[in-house]
Amino acid sequence: MDWLWQDPLPNYQLALAKIITTNEAFPAGLRQLYQGFRDFLK
């Protein structure tokens, strides 16, 4: 959670994508979709 206090703040879209892709509580299809989004943003 240290990234919340970084200066400058990280890209919020990448942060959200990382949270979704690394949490198995989200459906596999959603995680896969966000993995593609995350790869695109890098």
PQR file of N, CA, C, O and H, with PARSE charges and radii, in Angstrom:
ATOM      1  N   MET A   1       0.804  -1.191   0.000 -0.4000 1.5000
ATOM      2  CA  MET A   1       0.000   0.000   0.000 -0.0000 2.0000
ATOM      3  C   MET A   1       0.856   1.267   0.000  0.5500 1.7000
ATOM      4  O   MET A   1       0.321   2.376   0.000 -0.5500 1.4000
ATOM      5  N   ASP A   2       2.160   1.111   0.000 -0.4000 1.5000
ATOM      6  CA  ASP A   2       3.040   2.289  -0.021 -0.0000 2.0000
ATOM      7  C   ASP A   2       2.826   3.142  -1.265  0.5500 1.7000
ATOM      8  O   ASP A   2       3.114   4.339  -1.257 -0.5500 1.4000
ATOM      9  H   ASP A   2       2.595   0.210   0.000  0.4000 1.0000
ATOM     10  N   TRP A   3       2.332   2.539  -2.314 -0.4000 1.5000
ATOM     11  CA  TRP A   3       2.147   3.285  -3.554 -0.0000 2.0000
ATOM     12  C   TRP A   3       1.110   4.397  -3.407  0.5500 1.7000
ATOM     13  O   TRP A   3       1.070   5.318  -4.223 -0.5500 1.4000
ATOM     14  H   TRP A   3       2.098   1.567  -2.320  0.4000 1.0000
ATOM     15  N   LEU A   4       0.269   4.316  -2.368 -0.4000 1.5000
ATOM     16  CA  LEU A   4      -0.731   5.364  -2.154 -0.0000 2.0000
ATOM     17  C   LEU A   4      -0.109   6.709  -1.781  0.5500 1.7000
ATOM     18  O   LEU A   4      -0.735   7.757  -1.940 -0.5500 1.4000
ATOM     19  H   LEU A   4       0.302   3.568  -1.706  0.4000 1.0000
ATOM     20  N   TRP A   5       1.126   6.668  -1.285 -0.4000 1.5000
ATOM     21  CA  TRP A   5       1.788   7.893  -0.847 -0.0000 2.0000
ATOM     22  C   TRP A   5       2.987   8.251  -1.719  0.5500 1.7000
ATOM     23  O   TRP A   5       3.801   9.087  -1.328 -0.5500 1.4000
ATOM     24  H   TRP A   5       1.634   5.817  -1.155  0.4000 1.0000
ATOM     25  N   GLN A   6       3.108   7.643  -2.877 -0.4000 1.5000
ATOM     26  CA  GLN A   6       4.206   7.962  -3.777 -0.0000 2.0000
ATOM     27  C   GLN A   6       4.029   9.361  -4.348  0.5500 1.7000
ATOM     28  O   GLN A   6       2.916   9.870  -4.477 -0.5500 1.4000
ATOM     29  H   GLN A   6       2.447   6.964  -3.195  0.4000 1.0000
ATOM     30  N   ASP A   7       5.149   9.957  -4.683 -0.4000 1.5000
ATOM     31  CA  ASP A   7       5.103  11.248  -5.358 -0.0000 2.0000
ATOM     32  C   ASP A   7       5.994  11.145  -6.587  0.5500 1.7000
ATOM     33  O   ASP A   7       7.212  11.044  -6.439 -0.5500 1.4000
ATOM     34  H   ASP A   7       6.054   9.544  -4.579  0.4000 1.0000
ATOM     35  N   PRO A   8       5.450  11.167  -7.764 -0.5600 1.5000
ATOM     36  CA  PRO A   8       4.040  11.328  -8.102  0.2800 2.0000
ATOM     37  C   PRO A   8       3.259  10.030  -7.875  0.5500 1.7000
ATOM     38  O   PRO A   8       3.824   8.940  -7.790 -0.5500 1.4000
ATOM     39  N   LEU A   9       1.964  10.191  -7.781 -0.4000 1.5000
ATOM     40  CA  LEU A   9       1.107   9.018  -7.608 -0.0000 2.0000
ATOM     41  C   LEU A   9       1.173   8.125  -8.845  0.5500 1.7000
ATOM     42  O   LEU A   9       1.378   8.619  -9.954 -0.5500 1.4000
ATOM     43  H   LEU A   9       1.504  11.077  -7.850  0.4000 1.0000
ATOM     44  N   PRO A  10       1.002   6.815  -8.663 -0.5600 1.5000
ATOM     45  CA  PRO A  10       0.998   5.918  -9.814  0.2800 2.0000
ATOM     46  C   PRO A  10      -0.260   6.128 -10.662  0.5500 1.7000
ATOM     47  O   PRO A  10      -1.234   6.737 -10.220 -0.5500 1.4000
ATOM     48  N   ASN A  11      -0.211   5.624 -11.853 -0.4000 1.5000
ATOM     49  CA  ASN A  11      -1.361   5.673 -12.752 -0.0000 2.0000
ATOM     50  C   ASN A  11      -2.511   4.882 -12.110  0.5500 1.7000
ATOM     51  O   ASN A  11      -2.374   3.690 -11.836 -0.5500 1.4000
ATOM     52  H   ASN A  11       0.581   5.129 -12.212  0.4000 1.0000
ATOM     53  N   TYR A  12      -3.627   5.549 -11.877 -0.4000 1.5000
ATOM     54  CA  TYR A  12      -4.742   4.887 -11.188 -0.0000 2.0000
ATOM     55  C   TYR A  12      -5.323   3.736 -11.998  0.5500 1.7000
ATOM     56  O   TYR A  12      -5.830   2.774 -11.421 -0.5500 1.4000
ATOM     57  H   TYR A  12      -3.738   6.518 -12.100  0.4000 1.0000
ATOM     58  N   GLN A  13      -5.260   3.817 -13.325 -0.4000 1.5000
ATOM     59  CA  GLN A  13      -5.792   2.741 -14.150 -0.0000 2.0000
ATOM     60  C   GLN A  13      -4.931   1.484 -14.013  0.5500 1.7000
ATOM     61  O   GLN A  13      -5.457   0.373 -13.944 -0.5500 1.4000
ATOM     62  H   GLN A  13      -4.848   4.599 -13.793  0.4000 1.0000
ATOM     63  N   LEU A  14      -3.618   1.660 -13.975 -0.4000 1.5000
ATOM     64  CA  LEU A  14      -2.730   0.516 -13.764 -0.0000 2.0000
ATOM     65  C   LEU A  14      -2.905  -0.068 -12.366  0.5500 1.7000
ATOM     66  O   LEU A  14      -2.862  -1.286 -12.188 -0.5500 1.4000
ATOM     67  H   LEU A  14      -3.191   2.563 -14.031  0.4000 1.0000
ATOM     68  N   ALA A  15      -3.103   0.798 -11.380 -0.4000 1.5000
ATOM     69  CA  ALA A  15      -3.309   0.321 -10.012 -0.0000 2.0000
ATOM     70  C   ALA A  15      -4.591  -0.507  -9.911  0.5500 1.7000
ATOM     71  O   ALA A  15      -4.598  -1.572  -9.294 -0.5500 1.4000
ATOM     72  H   ALA A  15      -3.138   1.787 -11.525  0.4000 1.0000
ATOM     73  N   LEU A  16      -5.658  -0.022 -10.510 -0.4000 1.5000
ATOM     74  CA  LEU A  16      -6.919  -0.770 -10.503 -0.0000 2.0000
ATOM     75  C   LEU A  16      -6.773  -2.096 -11.235  0.5500 1.7000
ATOM     76  O   LEU A  16      -7.255  -3.126 -10.762 -0.5500 1.4000
ATOM     77  H   LEU A  16      -5.651   0.843 -11.011  0.4000 1.0000
ATOM     78  N   ALA A  17      -6.114  -2.074 -12.378 -0.4000 1.5000
ATOM     79  CA  ALA A  17      -5.910  -3.304 -13.148 -0.0000 2.0000
ATOM     80  C   ALA A  17      -5.091  -4.312 -12.348  0.5500 1.7000
ATOM     81  O   ALA A  17      -5.371  -5.510 -12.394 -0.5500 1.4000
ATOM     82  H   ALA A  17      -5.723  -1.238 -12.762  0.4000 1.0000
ATOM     83  N   LYS A  18      -4.091  -3.846 -11.622 -0.4000 1.5000
ATOM     84  CA  LYS A  18      -3.278  -4.759 -10.809 -0.0000 2.0000
ATOM     85  C   LYS A  18      -4.111  -5.379  -9.695  0.5500 1.7000
ATOM     86  O   LYS A  18      -4.001  -6.574  -9.424 -0.5500 1.4000
ATOM     87  H   LYS A  18      -3.863  -2.873 -11.584  0.4000 1.0000
ATOM     88  N   ILE A  19      -4.941  -4.570  -9.053 -0.4000 1.5000
ATOM     89  CA  ILE A  19      -5.803  -5.083  -7.981 -0.0000 2.0000
ATOM     90  C   ILE A  19      -6.742  -6.158  -8.525  0.5500 1.7000
ATOM     91  O   ILE A  19      -6.889  -7.219  -7.919 -0.5500 1.4000
ATOM     92  H   ILE A  19      -5.030  -3.598  -9.274  0.4000 1.0000
ATOM     93  N   ILE A  20      -7.368  -5.889  -9.652 -0.4000 1.5000
ATOM     94  CA  ILE A  20      -8.332  -6.838 -10.212 -0.0000 2.0000
ATOM     95  C   ILE A  20      -7.641  -8.110 -10.710  0.5500 1.7000
ATOM     96  O   ILE A  20      -8.150  -9.209 -10.492 -0.5500 1.4000
ATOM     97  H   ILE A  20      -7.248  -5.027 -10.144  0.4000 1.0000
ATOM     98  N   THR A  21      -6.497  -7.975 -11.369 -0.4000 1.5000
ATOM     99  CA  THR A  21      -5.841  -9.164 -11.941 -0.0000 2.0000
ATOM    100  C   THR A  21      -5.196 -10.049 -10.887  0.5500 1.7000
ATOM    101  O   THR A  21      -4.938 -11.223 -11.152 -0.5500 1.4000
ATOM    102  H   THR A  21      -6.083  -7.082 -11.545  0.4000 1.0000
ATOM    103  N   THR A  22      -4.931  -9.524  -9.708 -0.4000 1.5000
ATOM    104  CA  THR A  22      -4.264 -10.327  -8.682 -0.0000 2.0000
ATOM    105  C   THR A  22      -5.211 -10.812  -7.590  0.5500 1.7000
ATOM    106  O   THR A  22      -4.769 -11.424  -6.618 -0.5500 1.4000
ATOM    107  H   THR A  22      -5.140  -8.570  -9.493  0.4000 1.0000
ATOM    108  N   ASN A  23      -6.499 -10.547  -7.739 -0.4000 1.5000
ATOM    109  CA  ASN A  23      -7.465 -10.941  -6.724 -0.0000 2.0000
ATOM    110  C   ASN A  23      -8.408 -11.989  -7.308  0.5500 1.7000
ATOM    111  O   ASN A  23      -9.192 -11.699  -8.211 -0.5500 1.4000
ATOM    112  H   ASN A  23      -6.858 -10.049  -8.529  0.4000 1.0000
ATOM    113  N   GLU A  24      -8.323 -13.191  -6.790 -0.4000 1.5000
ATOM    114  CA  GLU A  24      -9.128 -14.289  -7.319 -0.0000 2.0000
ATOM    115  C   GLU A  24     -10.609 -14.188  -6.965  0.5500 1.7000
ATOM    116  O   GLU A  24     -11.403 -15.028  -7.388 -0.5500 1.4000
ATOM    117  H   GLU A  24      -7.686 -13.427  -6.056  0.4000 1.0000
ATOM    118  N   ALA A  25     -10.988 -13.175  -6.199 -0.4000 1.5000
ATOM    119  CA  ALA A  25     -12.409 -12.965  -5.891 -0.0000 2.0000
ATOM    120  C   ALA A  25     -13.158 -12.459  -7.119  0.5500 1.7000
ATOM    121  O   ALA A  25     -14.379 -12.593  -7.207 -0.5500 1.4000
ATOM    122  H   ALA A  25     -10.343 -12.492  -5.855  0.4000 1.0000
ATOM    123  N   PHE A  26     -12.423 -11.875  -8.069 -0.4000 1.5000
ATOM    124  CA  PHE A  26     -13.043 -11.400  -9.305 -0.0000 2.0000
ATOM    125  C   PHE A  26     -13.164 -12.560 -10.287  0.5500 1.7000
ATOM    126  O   PHE A  26     -12.310 -13.447 -10.292 -0.5500 1.4000
ATOM    127  H   PHE A  26     -11.431 -11.766  -7.997  0.4000 1.0000
ATOM    128  N   PRO A  27     -14.198 -12.572 -11.111 -0.5600 1.5000
ATOM    129  CA  PRO A  27     -14.361 -13.645 -12.098  0.2800 2.0000
ATOM    130  C   PRO A  27     -13.169 -13.700 -13.056  0.5500 1.7000
ATOM    131  O   PRO A  27     -12.571 -12.676 -13.383 -0.5500 1.4000
ATOM    132  N   ALA A  28     -12.842 -14.903 -13.494 -0.4000 1.5000
ATOM    133  CA  ALA A  28     -11.680 -15.113 -14.363 -0.0000 2.0000
ATOM    134  C   ALA A  28     -11.757 -14.266 -15.630  0.5500 1.7000
ATOM    135  O   ALA A  28     -10.742 -13.731 -16.077 -0.5500 1.4000
ATOM    136  H   ALA A  28     -13.328 -15.735 -13.229  0.4000 1.0000
ATOM    137  N   GLY A  29     -12.930 -14.140 -16.204 -0.4000 1.5000
ATOM    138  CA  GLY A  29     -13.079 -13.351 -17.428 -0.0000 2.0000
ATOM    139  C   GLY A  29     -12.751 -11.886 -17.207  0.5500 1.7000
ATOM    140  O   GLY A  29     -12.131 -11.248 -18.058 -0.5500 1.4000
ATOM    141  H   GLY A  29     -13.754 -14.574 -15.841  0.4000 1.0000
ATOM    142  N   LEU A  30     -13.163 -11.355 -16.074 -0.4000 1.5000
ATOM    143  CA  LEU A  30     -12.865  -9.962 -15.746 -0.0000 2.0000
ATOM    144  C   LEU A  30     -11.369  -9.782 -15.512  0.5500 1.7000
ATOM    145  O   LEU A  30     -10.778  -8.803 -15.969 -0.5500 1.4000
ATOM    146  H   LEU A  30     -13.667 -11.873 -15.383  0.4000 1.0000
ATOM    147  N   ARG A  31     -10.758 -10.728 -14.800 -0.4000 1.5000
ATOM    148  CA  ARG A  31      -9.314 -10.656 -14.565 -0.0000 2.0000
ATOM    149  C   ARG A  31      -8.548 -10.719 -15.880  0.5500 1.7000
ATOM    150  O   ARG A  31      -7.562 -10.004 -16.060 -0.5500 1.4000
ATOM    151  H   ARG A  31     -11.238 -11.523 -14.429  0.4000 1.0000
ATOM    152  N   GLN A  32      -8.991 -11.558 -16.785 -0.4000 1.5000
ATOM    153  CA  GLN A  32      -8.341 -11.681 -18.092 -0.0000 2.0000
ATOM    154  C   GLN A  32      -8.503 -10.383 -18.891  0.5500 1.7000
ATOM    155  O   GLN A  32      -7.555  -9.931 -19.533 -0.5500 1.4000
ATOM    156  H   GLN A  32      -9.792 -12.139 -16.639  0.4000 1.0000
ATOM    157  N   LEU A  33      -9.667  -9.797 -18.857 -0.4000 1.5000
ATOM    158  CA  LEU A  33      -9.908  -8.529 -19.545 -0.0000 2.0000
ATOM    159  C   LEU A  33      -8.979  -7.441 -19.007  0.5500 1.7000
ATOM    160  O   LEU A  33      -8.364  -6.705 -19.778 -0.5500 1.4000
ATOM    161  H   LEU A  33     -10.437 -10.164 -18.335  0.4000 1.0000
ATOM    162  N   TYR A  34      -8.882  -7.346 -17.698 -0.4000 1.5000
ATOM    163  CA  TYR A  34      -8.026  -6.324 -17.095 -0.0000 2.0000
ATOM    164  C   TYR A  34      -6.546  -6.631 -17.289  0.5500 1.7000
ATOM    165  O   TYR A  34      -5.726  -5.713 -17.297 -0.5500 1.4000
ATOM    166  H   TYR A  34      -9.381  -7.944 -17.071  0.4000 1.0000
ATOM    167  N   GLN A  35      -6.193  -7.891 -17.444 -0.4000 1.5000
ATOM    168  CA  GLN A  35      -4.801  -8.217 -17.747 -0.0000 2.0000
ATOM    169  C   GLN A  35      -4.428  -7.656 -19.120  0.5500 1.7000
ATOM    170  O   GLN A  35      -3.336  -7.115 -19.296 -0.5500 1.4000
ATOM    171  H   GLN A  35      -6.859  -8.637 -17.438  0.4000 1.0000
ATOM    172  N   GLY A  36      -5.323  -7.784 -20.078 -0.4000 1.5000
ATOM    173  CA  GLY A  36      -5.090  -7.200 -21.399 -0.0000 2.0000
ATOM    174  C   GLY A  36      -4.999  -5.683 -21.328  0.5500 1.7000
ATOM    175  O   GLY A  36      -4.167  -5.072 -21.999 -0.5500 1.4000
ATOM    176  H   GLY A  36      -6.209  -8.224 -19.935  0.4000 1.0000
ATOM    177  N   PHE A  37      -5.848  -5.084 -20.521 -0.4000 1.5000
ATOM    178  CA  PHE A  37      -5.833  -3.636 -20.333 -0.0000 2.0000
ATOM    179  C   PHE A  37      -4.520  -3.201 -19.687  0.5500 1.7000
ATOM    180  O   PHE A  37      -3.915  -2.203 -20.080 -0.5500 1.4000
ATOM    181  H   PHE A  37      -6.524  -5.581 -19.976  0.4000 1.0000
ATOM    182  N   ARG A  38      -4.098  -3.970 -18.691 -0.4000 1.5000
ATOM    183  CA  ARG A  38      -2.835  -3.677 -17.987 -0.0000 2.0000
ATOM    184  C   ARG A  38      -1.648  -3.783 -18.952  0.5500 1.7000
ATOM    185  O   ARG A  38      -0.769  -2.922 -18.951 -0.5500 1.4000
ATOM    186  H   ARG A  38      -4.589  -4.780 -18.372  0.4000 1.0000
ATOM    187  N   ASP A  39      -1.625  -4.821 -19.759 -0.4000 1.5000
ATOM    188  CA  ASP A  39      -0.550  -4.993 -20.742 -0.0000 2.0000
ATOM    189  C   ASP A  39      -0.532  -3.839 -21.737  0.5500 1.7000
ATOM    190  O   ASP A  39       0.532  -3.374 -22.145 -0.5500 1.4000
ATOM    191  H   ASP A  39      -2.339  -5.521 -19.759  0.4000 1.0000
ATOM    192  N   PHE A  40      -1.713  -3.388 -22.120 -0.4000 1.5000
ATOM    193  CA  PHE A  40      -1.825  -2.274 -23.068 -0.0000 2.0000
ATOM    194  C   PHE A  40      -1.272  -0.987 -22.483  0.5500 1.7000
ATOM    195  O   PHE A  40      -0.614  -0.221 -23.186 -0.5500 1.4000
ATOM    196  H   PHE A  40      -2.577  -3.766 -21.789  0.4000 1.0000
ATOM    197  N   LEU A  41      -1.532  -0.740 -21.201 -0.4000 1.5000
ATOM    198  CA  LEU A  41      -1.109   0.512 -20.575 -0.0000 2.0000
ATOM    199  C   LEU A  41       0.386   0.570 -20.259  0.5500 1.7000
ATOM    200  O   LEU A  41       0.947   1.655 -20.110 -0.5500 1.4000
ATOM    201  H   LEU A  41      -2.067  -1.362 -20.630  0.4000 1.0000
ATOM    202  N   LYS A  42       1.025  -0.579 -20.158 -0.4000 1.5000
ATOM    203  CA  LYS A  42       2.449  -0.584 -19.793 -0.0000 2.0000
ATOM    204  C   LYS A  42       3.304  -0.018 -20.850  0.5500 1.7000
ATOM    205  O   LYS A  42       4.523   0.046 -20.689 -0.5500 1.4000
ATOM    206  H   LYS A  42       0.569  -1.461 -20.279  0.4000 1.0000
TER
END
